[in-house]
Every structure is written in C-alpha cells, then in structure tokens.
Amino acid sequence: MVDGRQSNTPARRTNYSYIEEQNEARTELLNSKVNQLKHLAVQIGEETKFQNKYLKELHDNMDHTDSLVGQARRRVLLLARSGSWKIYLYLLLFALFIFLVIYFLIK
C-alpha cells in the first residue's frame, strides 16, 4: 500500500524548490531595481551640486549687477541735484533720439 506522506514528499520538495527559485529570481530583480535607484540617486545628487553651483554664480553676478546699478543711480541722482536744466534737456533729447531710431528700425 502506498503511504500518502511518502508520495507527497517529492511533490513538496519540488514545490519548495520552485518557490525558492521564484524567491531567488525576485531577489535578483529587487537587487537590480535597488542598484538602479542608487545610480539614479547619485545622478540626482550630482545634478543638485551642479545646480547649486550655478545658482551661487548667478547670485554673485546679480549682486555685482545690483551694485553697478546702485552706483549709476547715485550718479544720476547727484547729477539731478546739481540743478542743471541743460542735462535734463540733453537726456530727454537722447531718449527721444533712441526711441526714433528703434521705431524706424522696427518699421
């Protein structure tokens, strides 16, 4: 007579080995995904460093430009306080001339 436990044992071993193979395959897949995420995180970190460096340079350039504009503004205010009406007239004529040149270039 065939015992149920004896005939079931090879099937269980086959079942366990199949499950182990599946677990190993899934573990390898998970490992590859983790490596991809690690690589992606490293790339994001490098890009962040590059962007931070770029933003710092941009900030420094904007500070320099701000100081130049401030100096020019102080000079114009000093010129305006001198009270010379001729300078205002020259400035107005220069602005009008530039406007006309741009108008004719566009037209």
PyMOL commands that set and color helices and strands:
alter all, ss='L'
color gray80, all
select helices_A, chain A and resi 4-81+85-106
alter helices_A, ss='H'
color red, helices_A
deselect
rebuild
show_as cartoon
